[in-house]
Amino acid sequence: SYAGQYKTLLNVPSSVVLSGYKEVLASLFSPQVLSYRKNAWGEQREPAMAVGCTHMVDAKVSGVIYSTDPNQVGQEQMVISACWGLGQLVVQGEGEVDQYLVSKIYPYALLHQQIGKKEIHYVLSEEGGMVLKPVPPSLQNEPCLDSSALSLLVEMALRVERHMKSFQDIEWCFDQQGQLIFLQARPLHVSRDL
């Protein structure tokens, strides 16, 4: 799997899973993927592909955590970005989000925060997919995460980092019941010269 190369479909109704599956398979032959394969391997060999399907999480808060600060690798701190709803705003950089810098050393002190004015958020659509909606005015300037949520995120990200034996780039969410769910983790590529 190569981040961002293949098509991702979210909240696909069960009645159209087969056509969604075909759409994801077809992305194996998109111009950017063909170019990537040619540059990476010097040939147009066709790789094997699987399409993963899982239940969609109705997220209350979502985001990304870097298990080290890419700009200060030796500083024992994590960078967390968060938004209301689904994490598309964070992943695609489409709107203002909250940014947190948290110590990796227990009790995981909050070192810095920048709370964005979060006027829009993605939510699940009843018809499938997701829709962009206004954030209620009472939540627009409120932090998405409190100290206990930040501590839990750091603690769990540290577990993933230790297990994988490398810094991690983790997509996460808290569902409507407040349960933390890690959606994806992959190695975080950082320069050791920083």
C-alpha positions as CSV (number, residue, x, y, z in Angstrom):
1,S,0.0,0.0,0.0
2,Y,1.3,3.5,-0.8
3,A,-0.3,6.4,1.0
4,G,-2.5,8.5,-1.2
5,Q,-1.9,6.4,-4.3
6,Y,-5.1,4.4,-4.5
7,K,-8.7,5.5,-4.2
8,T,-10.4,5.5,-0.8
9,L,-14.1,5.4,-0.4
10,L,-15.8,6.2,2.9
11,N,-19.2,5.3,4.2
12,V,-20.2,3.1,1.2
13,P,-23.8,1.7,1.5
14,S,-23.9,-2.1,1.4
15,S,-26.0,-1.9,-1.8
16,V,-23.1,-0.4,-3.8
17,V,-20.1,-2.2,-2.2
18,L,-19.4,-4.1,-5.4
19,S,-19.2,-1.0,-7.6
20,G,-17.1,0.7,-4.9
21,Y,-14.8,-2.3,-5.0
22,K,-14.4,-2.0,-8.7
23,E,-13.7,1.8,-8.4
24,V,-10.9,1.1,-6.0
25,L,-9.4,-1.6,-8.2
26,A,-9.6,0.8,-11.2
27,S,-7.4,3.3,-9.3
28,L,-4.6,0.8,-9.7
29,F,-4.4,2.2,-13.3
30,S,-4.7,5.9,-12.6
31,P,-2.1,8.2,-14.2
32,Q,-0.4,9.0,-10.9
33,V,-0.2,5.4,-9.9
34,L,1.2,4.3,-13.3
35,S,3.8,7.1,-13.1
36,Y,4.7,6.2,-9.5
37,R,5.2,2.5,-10.5
38,K,7.4,3.5,-13.5
39,N,9.5,5.8,-11.4
40,A,9.8,3.5,-8.4
41,W,10.4,0.2,-10.3
42,G,11.5,1.4,-13.7
43,E,8.9,-0.8,-15.4
44,Q,5.1,-1.2,-15.6
45,R,4.8,-4.5,-13.7
46,E,1.3,-4.9,-12.3
47,P,1.3,-5.3,-8.5
48,A,-1.2,-7.5,-6.6
49,M,-4.0,-5.5,-5.0
50,A,-6.5,-6.2,-2.3
51,V,-9.4,-4.0,-1.3
52,G,-10.1,-3.8,2.4
53,C,-13.6,-3.2,3.7
54,T,-14.4,-2.3,7.3
55,H,-17.2,-0.7,9.2
56,M,-17.3,3.1,9.1
57,V,-16.8,4.9,12.3
58,D,-19.1,7.8,13.1
59,A,-16.4,10.1,14.5
60,K,-17.0,12.9,17.0
61,V,-13.4,14.1,16.8
62,S,-10.6,12.9,14.4
63,G,-7.1,13.7,13.6
64,V,-3.5,12.7,13.1
65,I,-0.7,12.2,15.6
66,Y,3.0,12.2,14.8
67,S,4.7,10.1,17.5
68,T,7.7,12.5,17.3
69,D,7.8,16.2,16.3
70,P,9.3,16.0,12.7
71,N,10.9,19.4,13.2
72,Q,12.6,18.5,16.5
73,V,13.1,14.7,16.5
74,G,15.2,14.5,19.7
75,Q,12.8,16.5,21.9
76,E,10.6,13.7,23.2
77,Q,7.3,15.3,22.1
78,M,4.4,14.5,19.8
79,V,2.4,16.6,17.4
80,I,-1.4,16.1,17.4
81,S,-3.8,17.7,14.9
82,A,-7.6,17.4,15.6
83,C,-11.0,18.5,14.2
84,W,-14.6,17.9,14.9
85,G,-16.2,15.0,12.9
86,L,-14.3,13.0,10.3
87,G,-10.6,13.6,9.8
88,Q,-10.7,14.8,6.2
89,L,-10.0,18.4,7.2
90,V,-6.8,17.4,9.0
91,V,-5.6,14.9,6.3
92,Q,-6.3,17.1,3.3
93,G,-5.6,20.5,5.1
94,E,-8.9,21.9,4.1
95,G,-9.8,24.0,7.1
96,E,-8.6,25.3,10.5
97,V,-7.9,22.6,13.1
98,D,-6.5,22.3,16.6
99,Q,-2.7,21.7,17.0
100,Y,-1.2,20.3,20.2
101,L,2.4,19.7,21.2
102,V,2.5,17.1,24.0
103,S,5.4,15.6,26.0
104,K,6.2,11.9,25.4
105,I,7.2,11.7,29.0
106,Y,4.6,10.8,31.6
107,P,2.4,12.6,32.7
108,Y,2.4,13.8,29.0
109,A,2.3,17.6,29.7
110,L,0.7,19.9,27.2
111,L,3.6,22.0,25.9
112,H,1.7,24.2,23.4
113,Q,-1.7,24.4,21.8
114,Q,-3.1,26.4,19.0
115,I,-6.9,26.2,18.8
116,G,-8.3,26.9,15.3
117,K,-11.7,28.4,14.5
118,K,-13.3,25.2,13.3
119,E,-16.3,26.5,11.2
120,I,-16.8,23.4,9.1
121,H,-16.6,19.6,9.6
122,Y,-17.2,16.4,7.7
123,V,-20.0,14.1,8.9
124,L,-21.4,10.9,7.6
125,S,-24.2,11.2,5.0
126,E,-27.3,9.0,5.3
127,E,-27.0,8.4,1.5
128,G,-23.4,7.3,1.8
129,G,-20.1,9.2,1.7
130,M,-19.7,12.3,3.8
131,V,-20.9,15.9,3.7
132,L,-19.4,19.2,4.8
133,K,-21.5,20.9,7.4
134,P,-21.2,24.0,9.6
135,V,-19.8,23.4,13.1
136,P,-22.3,24.7,15.8
137,P,-21.1,28.2,16.9
138,S,-20.7,27.0,20.5
139,L,-18.0,24.5,19.4
140,Q,-16.1,26.5,16.8
141,N,-13.5,28.0,19.2
142,E,-13.6,25.1,21.7
143,P,-10.6,22.6,21.9
144,C,-11.5,19.3,20.3
145,L,-9.4,17.4,23.0
146,D,-9.2,17.7,26.7
147,S,-6.2,16.7,28.8
148,S,-7.4,13.1,29.4
149,A,-8.0,12.6,25.6
150,L,-4.5,14.0,24.9
151,S,-2.9,11.7,27.5
152,L,-4.7,8.6,26.1
153,L,-3.6,9.5,22.5
154,V,0.0,9.9,23.6
155,E,0.0,6.7,25.7
156,M,-1.5,4.6,22.8
157,A,0.7,6.2,20.2
158,L,3.7,5.3,22.3
159,R,2.6,1.7,22.4
160,V,2.3,1.6,18.6
161,E,5.7,3.3,18.2
162,R,7.3,0.7,20.5
163,H,5.6,-2.2,18.8
164,M,6.6,-1.0,15.3
165,K,10.1,0.1,16.4
166,S,9.8,3.4,14.5
167,F,8.1,6.8,14.7
168,Q,4.5,6.6,13.5
169,D,2.0,8.8,11.6
170,I,-1.3,7.7,13.0
171,E,-4.8,8.6,11.9
172,W,-7.3,8.3,14.8
173,C,-10.7,9.2,16.0
174,F,-13.0,9.2,19.0
175,D,-16.4,7.8,18.1
176,Q,-19.7,9.2,19.4
177,Q,-19.4,7.1,22.6
178,G,-15.9,8.5,23.3
179,Q,-14.0,5.3,22.4
180,L,-10.5,5.9,20.8
181,I,-10.0,4.1,17.5
182,F,-6.8,4.0,15.6
183,L,-7.7,4.0,11.9
184,Q,-4.3,3.7,10.3
185,A,-0.6,3.8,11.3
186,R,2.4,4.0,9.1
187,P,6.1,4.9,9.5
188,L,6.7,8.6,10.0
189,H,9.7,9.5,7.8
190,V,11.9,12.1,9.5
191,S,15.3,13.4,8.9
192,R,17.8,12.4,11.6
193,D,19.8,15.5,10.7
194,L,17.4,17.8,12.4
